[in-house]
Amino acid sequence: MLVTVNFKYLTLFLAAVAIYLLWMDVGFYLELQKMAPRSPNIPNVPKLNISTPYIYSPFQPITVKLLMLPPTIQFLDEPLAYLTVYYTSISTYISPNAMSLIGVGFAALAAHFFVKEELRYRQFGVLLFMIRDYIDALDGNIYRERSQTHSVGHVANPSSFGWAVDGVCDGFGDIFRFIAFGLVLHKLFGNGKISGSCYKLMDLETNIICQSRGSEDVIRKGWLGRLYQLWLNYRQPITIMMCIALQSLLSSVFWNYFMINYHTVLETDQFAGDINYREVVSTQNNILKSSPMWMVCYFWRLVNPQNITQIQLLAILYGKEADLLLSTQLLGFLPPVIVGMGSYMHLQYAVHAVRTAAFI
């Protein structure tokens, strides 16, 4: 039998997690400052065949994508996922894409609990969605275990099929969550108030089926009339959730755009021919370790769609999801737009600096 989590103990636990994440972020920044320049792919220069055993660290190997990952994923989900892959044979029996599909199932089940009246069931839904996040980290670790690329780390590869499958599965997980939030808002608007930690929910079937006489003519017109009536019933929560969904989409597009472009500028050899390879990798390394780069990446660690989801789950734990959605339906557009503008200016600086270093 499910029991509602005590708010006092919940707050203490979350405060401890927050301190842990902040402490790990400090350690991550110190590791970043010790990072050596990468080895450039210089033509006609033989490569040394040196292999060293891989030792897992949440700080290594440092890549642009790792710098922009949310702290909860980097320091909670990823270590647990790696330990699962390392100590079990799960990578032998389940493919990365199959694991992504399993995550969709957990997201759908979590959304089912998000619309429950009692807070304890909604809190259980948060636990299920956190398991989905763990599974999302697990699929990447399974892929790296199968391809023996743990030492390469998190690298953007938008042309791969697995990238597309993972993105589609994440999208379905978001859709299920948004639908659940829309239903919660619909019930809240139908009742007009919140009582204690539980919403006094209205009867959805009665609201949809039992129409007034004036609306019967609309319904008799067929499926278009039914769609119109559905819009009349749900237009307010649909409008709010469309705004919330657009915020997540905007954040996702910006995050992927800057992550991929920073990877190209700072982690690849863009130029060929008679260029100064040593100066290029030195400039790339200096930019990666700079304070402006850390600020850009840290803001994206906070504003990316995964972290937005974590904030929504946190609101559910306290029974405040409706308050959060109502207060951020418009203000939620500001963080990704502001961070995106600052990131674009810094990216242009990085492009210019690397290009200048290449042709010194």
N, C-alpha and C positions, 0 to 999 in steps of 0.2 A: 504494500500500500504506500502510495506516494505521500510525503510529508512536506509541507511548505518550509522552505529554507528560512531560518531566522535571519533577519536583516542585519543584526549586530554582528553575528559570526560571518555572514556573507561579506560585509564591508571590511572586516578585519582580514579575511582571506584575500579579497581583491586588492587591498592595500599592500599586503605582503607580495602578491604577484607583481604589482606595479613597481615596488621597490626593486624586486629581482630584475625586472625588464630594464629599468633605468640603470641599474648597476652593470648589467650585461652590455648595454649600449655604450657606457663609458669604456668598458674593456674592449669593445669592438672598435671604438675610435682610436684607442691606443695601439691596437693591432694594425689598424690602417696606416698609422704614422710610421710603422716599421716595414711597410711593404716595399720590396725592391722592385725596380723596373722589370718589366717582362722581357723575354728574349725575342728580338725581332726576327722575321723571316728574311734574312739577308741572302740574296741570290749567290750561288757558287761558294757558299760557306757551309762546310759539313756540320751536321748536327751530332752532338755527343749522345750516345745511347746510354743514358743513365736512368735507372729506375729505382725508386725508393718506395718502401712500403707505405701505403696510405694509412694515416691516423686521423680519425674523425675529429673535427673541431667545429663548433657553431660559428667560429670567426673565419674559417679558412675553407677553400681558397676564396680570396676576396675578389668579387666581380661586381660590375655595375648592378646587376640584378639582385645580388645579395645585399648590396647597400640600400636598395630601394624596397626590400621586403619588409612587411610589418614585423615589429618585434615579437608578437605572439607566434607568428609562423616560424621565424628564425630561431627563437630560443625555447619554444615549447613544442610545436607540431613537428618541426624538422628533426630535432634530436630523437623524439619518440619514434618517428617513422624510420629513421636510420637504424635505431636499436632493434626495431621489429624486423627489418630486412636482414640485419646482421646475425641475429640470434635465431631466426626461423628460416624455413624454406619457402616462405610465401611467394618470393619472386619466381620460383620454379613452377608454381601451380596457377598463379593469377597474373594476367598481363596488365600493364599500366592502364590500357584503355578499359579493360573490364573493371579495374578498381575505380576508375572515374565514374563508370556507370553505377557501381554500387553506391558511390557518394550521392548520386542523384536520388536514389531510393531513400537514403537517410534524410536528405533535404526535404523530400515529399512527406516523409513520416513526421519530421519536425514541424513542418507547416501545419499538419493536421492537429498537433498539440497547441500550436500558437493561437488557435481560435477557440480554445476551451475557456469556459467561464472561470474556473478556479485557477489561482495563480500557481499552485503547485504543478499543475499539468503544463502550464506555459513554461515554467522553469525546467521541467523535464524535456520540453521541446528544445530549450537552449542546449541542454546536455547532448541531445541527439544531433543538433547542428554543429556542435563542437566536435563530435565524432566525425561528421562529414568533413570538417576542416582538416582533421587528422588524416582522413582517407585521401584528401586532396594532396597532402604532403607525401603520403605513402606511394601514390602512383608515380611521382617523380623519382622517388628513391628506388622503386622497383625498376624503373627504366635505367637509372644509372647503375644499378647492380647488374642488370642483364648485359649492359653495354660496357661494363667496367670503366665507367667515366666519373666515379666519385671524386677523383682527384682534379677533374676539370671544373667541378662545381656548377653553380647555377648560371647558365649562359642562355641568352635569348636565341631562339631558333624558330622564328615564325613560319618558316617554310615547311616544317615537319608536320606530318599527319597527327602525331600525338599532341602537338600544340593546339591544333584545331579542335580535336576531340575534347581536350581538357577545357578549352574555352567555351565550347558548346555546353558541356556538362555543368560548368560553373554558371552559365547563363540560365539553364533550367532550374538550378538551385535557387538563384535569385528570383526567378519568376514565381516559383512556389511560395517563397517567403513574401513577395509583394502581394500575391493573391490573398494570403492569410492576413496580412496587415490590412488590406482593403476590406475584408470581411469584418475584422475587428472594428475598423472605423465605421463601417455601415451599421453595425450593432450599436456602437456608441452614439451615433447621430440619431438612430431610431429611438433610443431611450432618453438621450439628452443629458445624462449625468453619469458620474462614476460613484460607486458605493464601495467604500473601503478599498481593499486590494483587488476586488473583482468587478468587472463590468456587469451591469444588469443588462443582459442580452435580450434582444427582441427575437421573436420567432420568425426566422427567415422564410419558412414555407408559407406561413400565413401572410406575410408581407407581400410575397410574390404572387401567390395564387388568389387570395381574396382581394380583388380589385374593386374600386368604386364603380358605380354604374356608368359614369362618364368615360371611364377608360376601357370599358368592355368593347366598344366599337373599334378602338385602336387595336386591341388584341385580335379581333375577328378578321383583321385585314391580312393575317398570315404572319410569316416569320419576321418580316420587316417591322410589323407592329409590335411583335414580341420583343425584338431587339430594342425598339424605341422605348417600350415600357421598362425594359431592363436598364436602359440608360437613365430614364427618369428616376428609377429607384436607387441607382448606384452612382449617379453622376458626381456627387461630392467626393466620396472616397476614391472613385476612379481618377478624378482630377488630381487629388492629392498624391496618389500613388504613382501617377504618370510623372509628376514632378520629381518624386523620390527616385523613380526608376531612371529618369533622365540624368539625375545627379550621379547615380552610380555608373551609368553608361559614359557620361562625360569624363568622370574620374578615371574609368577604365581605359578609354581611348587616349587620354593625356598620359596616363602612367605608362602604357605600352609604347606610345610614341617616343617619349623621352628615354625610356629604358633602352629601346632598340637603337635610337640614334646616339645616345651616350656610349653604348656598347660599340657601335661602329666607329665613333670618333676616338675613343680612348682605349679600345682593346683589340683593334684590328689594324692591319697594314693597308691603308687606303691608297697609298701612292707607290708607284713602281718606277724603276729607272735609276737615274743618278741623283739619289736623294740622301740626306743625312739621317740614316736609320737610328743611330745612337741618340741624336738630338730629339728625334721624334718620340722614342720610347721614354726618354727622360722627361720631355714635356708632358706626355700623357700621364706619367707617374706623378709628376708634381701637381697636375690638375686634380687627379683622383684623390690625392692626400690633402688638398687645400681646404681651408675653412668654408669658402663659398660652395664647393662641391658637397661637402658634408651637410651644409644647411639645406641645399636643394634636395639631396637624397633623404634627409631626415624629415623634411616636410612631406615628401611623398610617402614615407613610411607611415605618416599620420593621416594623409588625405586619400590614400589609394582605396579602391573599392572594398578590399578585404577588411581594412580597418574600419571603414564605414559600417560594414556588417557587424563587426565586433561591438561597436557603439550601440547598434540597434539591439543586439542580443543582451548587452548590459542593461539597457532600458527595460527589456522584458523581465529580467530577473527581479527588478524592483516594481514591476507592474506599471511602468511609465512609458510604454511604447507609443501610446496614442499621443501623449504630451510631446514626445520627441518628434514624431512625424508631423504634428500640427505646427510646431515651432520651427522646423527646418524645411518645410515644403518649398520656400523661396530662398531663405538665407543659406540653405545648403548648397546653392550654386556658387556662392562666393569663394569658398576655400579652393576648389580645383581651378577656378578661373584665375585667382590671384597667384597661386603657386605656379600655374601653367605659364603665366606671363613672365614671372621671374625666372623660371627654368628656361624659357625660350631665349631670353637675353643672355643667360649664362652659357647656354649651348652654343650660341653664335660666337661668343668669346672663345670657347674651347675649340671650335672649328677653325677659327682664324689663327689661334695660337699654334695648333698642330700643323696647319698648312704652312705657316711661316717657318716653323722649325724644320720642316721637310726640305725646304729649298734655301736654307742658309748657306 
